[in-house]
Amino acid sequence: MYFEDLSPYRYYADDNCWYEFADDCEFEKLLNIGWLDSNHSFPVGTIEDTLFKILRDLVCCPPMWINVLHNRIRGQHPCNLCKAYPKIRGNTGRIRYLGCTELMIPSREQKIVFTSPDMILHYIEEHSYLPPVEFLDALRNFDTSQPFDAEESGKNIIERRLGP
């Protein structure tokens, strides 16, 4: 599934539904990052090793009070670019299979949450995908000393409402 970087998140929306932030939500925007497809071009380049490690560790071996994963599916989705079923090894040696969940990375200063497929790790590492600077800044500023639960935030951030 392809979505342009920094476009509003609409993965589960259809013509009769939209998403809104709950009234008591601290965030203001939910934006797509890294929803790549072989039929669309994407920016390429390299990111700092430290930022890739932060992202990898948030997915593979986060502190107990951090969960960036949400919308898990059963099974594994192959890479839309090379058809591989990738996996990644965290700094603890733990292996995590990719292609089965989404990530939420908050940017508290900007009141934005970036959502991406977990396959973004593979896209960066194997296909030289270069995420937007806004996402990289969110990684750089991610405060791992504060609790964050994407599953819980996902419930609180978005309300699904029927259209008129």
N, C-alpha and C positions, 0 to 999 in steps of 0.2 A: 504494500500500500504506500503510495507516495503522497506526501504533503510538503509544501514549500516551507523551508526554514523560517521561523518567526511568524508563521501564519497562526491564526487562532485554532486551538485544539478542537477538532470535530470528528475524531475517530468513530465514536459511537452515535453521532448525530445523524439524523436524516431530514428530509424535507419538512416533516411534521414536528420535529423536536429541536431544541437548542439547549445550550448549557448556560447557566448563570452562576455567578458566585453567590454563595449564601450570604445573608445580611451580616452575619457575625464573622465573616471570613477576613483574615488579615491580608490575603493576597487579592490582587486586582485583575491579573491576566494569567491565562494558561496558554502557553505557546508551544508549537511543534518544533522539534529539533531532530534531525537525522532520520527522517522517514524517507529513505532512498529507494530508488527503483532504477532498473537498467534502462528504462525509456526516457529518463530525465538526467541532464547533466547536474553535477554537484561540485562545489568548491573543493580543491585538493591542496594539500600542503602538509606541514607537520605541526604538531602541537608540542609544547614543552613536555618532557618526560614526566616531570612532577605532576602535571595536570592529568596525564593519562593514568598515572599511578593512583591519584586521588579517585578518579572515576572507577578504575578497576577495583580498588579496595572498597569503595562504597557499594559495589555490586557483589563482590566475592566475600569480603570479610569485614563488614562494618562493625563499629562498636555496638554493644547490645541495645543501646538506646536510639540507634539510627536504622531506619528501614526506608530505602529509596525505591523499593519495588512495589508495583501495584498492577492490577489487571492481569494477573497470571492466567495462562491458558494451559490446557492439558496438551502434552505433546511438544514438539519443537518445530519451528518454522525455519526453512532453509534461507540462506542469504539470497536476497533478490538480485544480487550482482553476479555471484559465482556459483550459486546453488550448493555451497558447502553447508554442513551442519557444524558450525564452529563451537568451540569451547575456549575458556580462558582460565588461566591459573592465577590465583591470588597470591599475595605475599606470604601467606601461611602455607601455601602449597595446595590449598583447596581448589578443586576444579569445579567450574560452573559452566553448564551448558547454556548457550545463548539462543535466542529466538523463541522465548516462551513467556516474556513479561515486558512490561514497560517500566520506565524509570521516571521519577519526579525529582528534579533538582531545583530547590528554591533559591531565589535571590531576594533575601529579606530587604535589602536596601531599595530595590526597585519594585518590590511588591509583585514579582513575577514568579511563576513556576514554569519551568521548561519540562516538557514531557517528550520522551523519546523511546524507541524500542531498545531493549538491552543489546540488540545487535549493533548499536552505535560503537561499542568497543571493537567489534570485528571490522566495521567500516573504517574506523580510524586506523587500526593497526594493519589491516591487509589491503585496504583500498585507498589509503591516504586521504580519507574524508576530513575536511577541515570545518569543524562546527563554527558558527558565528561567534564573534568576540563576546557577545552578551552571555552566551552559555559558558564560555571559557572563564569569564569573570565570575560567574556564579560558582563554578567549581573552585576557583581560586579563593573565593570568600566563604565557602561552605564551612560553617562552624560545627565541627564534630563534637564540641563540648556540650552542645544543646541538643535535646531530643528532637527527632523528626521521624514521623511515621507516615509514609506515603499512603498506605492503606487507609489510615484514619483521616488523613488530610484529604484524600480523594473523596471520601464520604462527605466531608465538611465543605470542601471547595465548590463542588458542583452539585447543582440540583437539576434534574431533568424535568422539563415541563412540556406539556403538549401545546402545540401551536394553536392559533385561533381557529 
